[in-house]
Amino acid sequence: MLVVLAIIMATIAKDIISKIFCCILPIMAFVACGFEHCVANMTIISMGLFASGTAGSGFFSMFNNIIPVTLGNMVGGILILIGHPKRIRQFLYLVKHRAEIKSR
């Protein structure tokens, strides 16, 4: 939800500085809480494997983390979309017709 919040806030923000802060703050909270995300884990695990100097030996061990985290991210995202279809439609409508709404 924090990653989606970052996207929504950045879409609504008007200037570049606001967009940057709207992206950074929820993602910093996400990382500080210690949540798992498949793309973040791919980066962190790969960097850890290369830093230890044994990138080839533990390559397949990272799938013990990536597969459950990816499935969890997919299930969580699907549940959020199913749980709030009206709000999602409202947001997409606002994004699509943003120029028309501003001109009123």
Protein Blocks (a to p, Z undefined) as FASTA:
>chain_A
ZZmmmmmmmmmpmblmlmmmmmmmmmmmmmmnopacfklmmmmmmmmmmmnopamlmmmm
mmmmmmmmmmmmmmmmmmmmmmmmmlmmmmmmmmmmmmmmmmZZ
